[in-house]
């Protein structure tokens, strides 16, 4: 029995399980954030390179999801336990710590995006401070939902997934309407297909696929993890891959690519052309629900990360404290404080600059987690049929590290150094405790 399972058995009342619907919503809701709503503007000029980029990123994400499935197969345990089971405690810790820390920047980026939407409702040309205040209000709402209880956060996740999918389904419906003979099909941008353009498209689409691993983190809160986690992991990822491809490709077939490239909110503008101006407000509200749900899921996951690391004495022990509803209170509070500092420290960049900076750091941290999982799955593998997926997962992980750039790599190295210092400080008294317990 691993550390999380043992603690859950000792405190059964504190663990309210997430069912299959909530586990699926955690995966879908964490993946579908703000990226799919804004990426079409950057991708439209790439023409068919965009399609290849989505296909490659989607295939890579699925390969990594299946790789994670191989690693957790039959254990009923979370990713950190399985990584350290195969390649050691330190790699397992570094992977989870980097993932946990990347959640800070990701949540900050999401609430900043949400604050920008709220400020847009209030002012035509809102000053930065209005968006920052709105971001803090959104962060407070998400924090409250998580502190009330895991199931409350889970139901918020389910509701946000339903809302955020509305504009994406409307785009798919508009595409079907056009192809049914009721409208004119637009041509793709006349960009030549090349390796550089495809790799650029892959780099742009990568951020939109982060989050497929969400169900493998709070494993001690998932009901029947041996069944529900694989279904959420593979099923949720597959659904999002298909959805992204249909929406992004479909949009350029119903709206001139030049208009998409010039738009700051292409899905909203596209539906506005097809369905009227009222749809723009509807889409803005759905995007607000989307970023809120994504941030909500990341807060839930991040609190469980601190809880898991603290049980292993790799983080301060106060992170193991849970309230009557089973919520790791200090894990939630710590995230909120760090996120608030990140937002305040980067206000000089403006809302757009802050979002870009946070997204960059998020990708770098998550890649450490992915690489550790791929190495562990490959080392443990004994089935020849699994090697094609594992090799593709390794190639994709390596390609994304290369594409993340030198600046991101340097920030990640600093992050890992901090992680080792924290772990050393927390484990200094561990040998003495073990010796005392055996005497």
C-alpha positions in Angstrom: 0.0 0.0 0.0 1.5 3.4 -1.0 1.6 6.5 1.1 -1.6 8.1 -0.2 -3.6 4.9 -0.1 -2.5 4.3 3.5 -3.4 7.8 4.6 -6.8 7.5 2.8 -7.5 4.2 4.7 -6.7 5.9 8.0 -8.9 8.9 7.3 -11.9 7.5 5.3 -14.3 10.3 6.2 -12.0 12.9 4.8 -11.9 11.5 1.3 -15.0 12.2 -0.9 -14.3 10.3 -4.1 -14.6 11.8 -7.6 -16.7 9.6 -9.8 -16.2 8.9 -13.5 -18.0 12.0 -14.7 -16.0 14.3 -12.5 -12.7 12.5 -13.5 -13.6 13.0 -17.2 -14.5 16.6 -16.5 -11.2 17.1 -14.7 -9.3 16.0 -17.8 -11.5 17.8 -20.4 -11.8 20.9 -18.2 -8.1 21.2 -17.6 -7.3 20.7 -21.3 -9.9 23.0 -22.7 -8.8 26.4 -21.2 -8.2 29.5 -23.2 -5.9 28.2 -25.9 -8.5 26.8 -28.4 -10.4 30.1 -28.3 -7.4 32.2 -29.3 -5.0 29.9 -31.2 -6.9 30.0 -34.5 -5.7 33.6 -35.1 -2.1 32.5 -34.9 -2.7 29.3 -36.9 -4.9 30.5 -39.7 -2.0 32.0 -41.9 -0.3 28.6 -41.8 -2.9 26.9 -44.0 -2.5 23.1 -44.2 0.5 23.3 -41.9 -2.1 24.1 -39.2 -3.9 20.9 -39.8 -0.7 18.9 -39.7 0.3 20.7 -36.5 -3.0 19.8 -34.7 -2.7 16.2 -35.9 0.9 15.8 -34.7 0.2 17.5 -31.3 -3.0 15.4 -30.9 -1.2 12.2 -31.7 1.6 13.1 -29.4 -0.8 13.9 -26.6 -2.5 10.6 -27.1 0.8 8.7 -27.1 1.7 10.3 -23.8 -1.7 9.6 -22.4 -1.4 5.9 -23.3 2.2 5.9 -21.9 0.8 7.2 -18.6 -1.9 4.5 -18.8 0.9 1.8 -19.2 2.7 3.2 -16.2 -0.3 3.2 -13.8 -1.7 0.0 -15.2 -3.2 -2.0 -12.3 -1.5 -0.1 -9.5 -4.4 2.2 -8.5 -1.7 4.7 -7.5 -0.8 8.2 -8.6 2.0 9.3 -11.0 4.6 10.2 -8.4 4.3 6.8 -6.8 4.7 5.0 -10.1 7.6 7.1 -11.3 9.5 6.7 -8.1 8.6 3.0 -8.1 10.4 2.5 -11.4 13.2 5.1 -11.5 13.6 6.3 -7.9 12.3 8.8 -5.3 14.2 11.9 -6.6 12.9 11.7 -10.2 9.4 11.1 -8.9 9.7 14.1 -6.7 11.2 16.4 -9.3 8.5 15.5 -11.8 5.7 16.2 -9.4 7.3 19.4 -8.0 7.8 20.8 -11.5 4.2 20.0 -12.4 3.0 21.5 -9.1 5.0 24.7 -9.6 3.9 25.0 -13.3 0.3 25.0 -12.0 1.0 28.4 -10.3 1.8 30.0 -13.6 -0.9 28.3 -15.4 -3.6 29.3 -12.9 -2.2 32.9 -12.9 -2.4 33.0 -16.7 -6.0 31.7 -16.7 -7.3 34.1 -14.0 -5.5 37.0 -15.8 -7.4 35.9 -19.0 -10.6 35.8 -17.1 -10.0 39.2 -15.5 -9.4 40.6 -19.0 -12.7 39.3 -20.1 -14.5 40.8 -17.1 -12.8 44.2 -17.5 -13.9 44.1 -21.2 -17.5 43.9 -20.0 -17.0 46.9 -17.7 -14.9 49.2 -20.0 -14.3 49.7 -23.7 -10.6 50.3 -23.0 -10.0 49.1 -19.4 -6.8 50.0 -17.5 -4.6 47.2 -16.4 -5.6 47.5 -12.7 -9.2 46.7 -13.5 -8.3 43.4 -15.0 -6.0 42.6 -12.1 -8.7 43.3 -9.5 -11.1 41.2 -11.6 -8.5 38.4 -11.7 -8.2 38.5 -7.9 -12.0 38.3 -7.5 -12.0 35.3 -9.8 -9.2 33.6 -7.9 -11.1 34.2 -4.6 -14.2 32.5 -6.1 -12.2 29.5 -7.2 -10.4 29.2 -3.9 -13.7 29.2 -2.0 -15.1 26.4 -4.2 -12.0 24.3 -3.4 -12.0 25.0 0.3 -15.7 24.0 0.6 -14.9 20.5 -0.6 -13.5 18.3 -3.3 -17.0 17.3 -4.6 -18.0 21.0 -4.7 -14.9 21.7 -6.8 -15.8 18.6 -8.9 -19.3 19.8 -9.6 -17.9 23.3 -10.5 -15.7 21.5 -13.0 -18.6 19.5 -14.5 -20.7 22.6 -14.9 -17.9 24.6 -16.5 -17.1 21.8 -19.0 -20.7 21.9 -20.2 -20.7 25.7 -20.6 -17.3 25.9 -22.2 -18.2 23.3 -24.9 -21.2 25.4 -26.1 -19.3 27.7 -28.5 -17.1 24.9 -29.7 -20.2 22.8 -30.6 -21.8 25.8 -32.3 -18.7 26.1 -34.5 -18.9 22.5 -35.5 -22.7 22.9 -36.2 -21.9 26.0 -38.4 -19.4 23.9 -40.3 -21.9 21.1 -40.9 -24.4 23.8 -42.0 -22.0 25.2 -44.6 -21.0 21.8 -45.9 -24.7 20.9 -46.1 -24.9 23.4 -48.9 -26.2 26.4 -47.0 -23.0 28.5 -47.2 -19.8 29.1 -49.0 -16.7 27.0 -48.1 -13.6 29.3 -47.6 -10.2 28.3 -49.0 -7.2 27.6 -46.7 -4.4 30.1 -46.5 -2.0 29.6 -49.5 1.0 28.7 -47.3 3.5 26.1 -48.5 3.7 23.0 -46.4 7.2 22.8 -44.9 9.0 21.3 -41.9 9.5 24.7 -40.3 5.9 25.7 -40.6 4.6 22.4 -39.3 7.0 22.6 -36.3 5.8 26.1 -35.7 2.2 24.9 -35.7 3.1 22.0 -33.3 4.7 24.5 -30.9 1.6 26.7 -31.0 -0.8 23.9 -30.4 1.2 22.2 -27.6 -0.1 24.5 -24.9 -3.7 23.7 -25.8 -3.1 20.0 -25.0 -1.5 20.4 -21.6 -3.7 18.9 -18.9 -4.5 15.4 -20.2 -2.7 13.9 -17.2 -5.1 15.6 -14.7 -6.9 12.5 -13.6 -3.6 10.7 -12.6 -2.7 13.3 -9.9 -5.5 13.3 -7.2 -5.7 9.5 -7.4 -6.6 9.2 -3.7 -9.8 11.1 -4.4 -10.9 9.1 -7.4 -13.5 6.4 -7.0 -12.4 3.0 -8.4 -9.1 4.5 -9.8 -8.2 1.3 -11.7 -11.2 1.7 -13.9 -12.0 5.5 -13.9 -8.5 6.9 -14.3 -7.7 5.0 -17.6 -11.1 5.9 -19.0 -10.8 9.6 -18.1 -7.2 9.7 -19.3 -7.7 8.1 -22.8 -11.4 8.9 -23.3 -11.0 12.6 -22.3 -7.9 13.1 -24.3 -9.4 11.5 -27.4 -12.5 13.7 -27.2 -10.5 16.9 -26.9 -8.2 16.0 -29.8 -11.2 15.4 -32.1 -12.9 18.5 -30.8 -9.9 20.8 -31.4 -9.3 19.5 -34.9 -12.9 19.9 -35.9 -13.2 23.4 -34.4 -9.9 24.9 -35.6 -10.1 23.4 -39.1 -13.8 24.0 -39.4 -13.5 27.7 -38.5 -11.1 28.5 -41.4 -13.6 26.8 -43.8 -16.5 29.0 -42.8 -14.6 32.3 -42.3 -11.9 33.9 -44.5 -8.5 33.1 -43.0 -7.4 36.7 -43.2 -10.3 37.7 -40.9 -9.4 35.0 -38.5 -5.8 36.1 -38.4 -6.8 39.7 -37.7 -9.3 38.7 -34.9 -8.5 38.9 -31.2 -11.4 36.5 -30.5 -11.8 34.4 -33.7 -14.5 32.0 -32.4 -16.6 34.8 -31.1 -16.2 36.8 -34.3 -16.9 33.7 -36.5 -20.1 32.9 -34.7 -21.0 36.6 -34.7 -20.9 36.5 -38.5 -22.9 33.3 -38.7 -25.4 33.8 -35.8 -25.5 37.5 -35.1 -23.8 39.9 -32.6 -25.5 38.5 -29.6 -23.4 35.4 -29.9 -20.3 37.4 -29.2 -21.4 38.1 -25.7 -22.4 34.5 -25.3 -19.0 33.3 -26.3 -17.2 35.7 -24.1 -19.2 34.4 -21.1 -18.4 30.8 -22.2 -14.7 31.6 -22.4 -14.9 33.1 -18.9 -16.5 29.8 -17.7 -13.8 27.9 -19.6 -10.8 29.7 -17.9 -12.6 29.5 -14.5 -13.1 25.8 -14.8 -9.6 25.1 -16.0 -8.1 27.2 -13.1 -10.5 25.4 -10.7 -9.3 22.0 -11.8 -5.6 23.1 -11.5 -6.2 24.4 -7.9 -7.7 21.0 -7.0 -4.8 19.1 -8.5 -2.1 21.4 -7.1 -3.4 21.1 -3.5 -3.3 17.3 -3.9 0.3 17.5 -5.2 1.4 19.3 -2.0 -0.5 16.8 0.1 1.2 13.9 -1.7 4.7 15.4 -1.4 4.2 16.3 2.2 3.2 12.7 3.1 6.6 11.6 1.7 8.3 14.4 3.8 9.4 16.2 0.7 7.4 19.2 1.6 6.6 20.8 5.0 4.3 18.6 7.1 1.6 21.2 7.6 0.6 20.5 4.0 -0.8 17.1 5.2 -3.5 18.8 7.2 -7.0 18.4 5.8 -10.3 20.0 7.0 -13.5 18.0 7.8 -14.3 17.8 4.1 -10.9 16.2 3.2 -9.4 19.3 1.6 -5.7 19.9 2.0 -6.3 23.5 3.2 -2.8 24.8 3.3 -2.1 23.4 -0.2 -4.9 25.6 -1.5 -3.9 28.6 0.5 -0.2 28.3 -0.6 -1.2 28.3 -4.2 -3.4 31.4 -3.9 -0.6 33.3 -2.1 2.0 32.4 -4.7 -0.4 33.2 -7.6 -1.2 36.5 -6.1 2.5 37.4 -5.9 3.1 36.3 -9.5 0.2 38.5 -10.7 1.4 41.5 -8.7 5.1 41.0 -9.7 4.2 41.0 -13.4 1.7 43.8 -13.6 4.2 45.9 -15.5 4.0 43.5 -18.4 0.3 44.3 -19.0 -2.4 41.6 -19.2 -1.2 40.2 -22.5 2.4 40.2 -21.5 1.6 38.5 -18.2 -0.4 35.7 -20.0 2.4 35.0 -22.4 5.1 34.8 -19.7 3.0 32.5 -17.5 2.2 30.2 -20.4 5.9 29.9 -21.2 6.7 28.8 -17.7 3.8 26.4 -17.5 4.9 24.5 -20.5 8.5 24.1 -19.2 7.4 22.7 -15.9 4.9 20.2 -17.2 7.5 18.9 -19.7 9.7 17.7 -16.8 6.8 15.7 -15.5 6.1 14.2 -18.9 9.7 13.2 -19.5 10.0 11.4 -16.1 6.8 9.5 -16.8 8.0 8.5 -20.3 11.4 7.3 -19.0 9.7 5.3 -16.2 7.2 3.7 -18.6 9.9 2.8 -21.1 12.2 1.3 -18.4 9.4 -0.9 -17.0 8.0 -2.0 -20.4 8.2 -5.7 -21.2 5.7 -5.9 -24.1 6.9 -5.4 -27.6 3.5 -4.2 -28.8 3.8 -1.1 -26.6 7.2 0.1 -28.0 5.7 2.1 -31.0 3.6 4.2 -28.6 6.4 4.6 -26.1 8.9 5.6 -28.8 6.5 8.2 -30.3 5.9 9.5 -26.8 9.6 9.9 -26.3 10.1 11.7 -29.7 7.2 14.0 -29.0 8.5 14.9 -25.5 12.0 15.6 -26.9 10.6 17.7 -29.7 8.5 19.8 -27.3 11.6 20.4 -25.1 13.5 21.6 -28.1 10.6 23.8 -29.1 10.2 25.3 -25.7 13.4 27.4 -26.1 16.4 28.2 -24.0 14.7 30.7 -21.7 12.2 28.2 -20.6 14.9 25.6 -20.0 16.9 28.0 -17.8 13.8 28.8 -15.7 13.1 25.0 -15.3 16.7 24.4 -14.1 16.3 27.1 -11.4 12.9 25.5 -10.4 14.5 22.0 -10.0 17.3 23.5 -7.9 14.8 25.0 -5.6 13.0 21.7 -5.5 16.1 19.8 -4.3 16.8 22.4 -1.6 13.2 22.2 -0.3 13.4 18.3 -0.3 16.7 18.4 1.6 15.4 20.7 4.2 12.3 18.7 4.8 14.1 15.3 5.0 17.0 16.4 7.2 15.4 14.8 10.3 14.1 11.7 8.6 17.1 9.3 9.4 17.0 10.4 13.1 13.3 9.7 13.2 13.7 6.3 11.6 16.5 5.4 14.1 14.5 6.5 17.1 11.5 4.4 16.0 13.6 1.2 15.8 15.4 1.7 19.1 
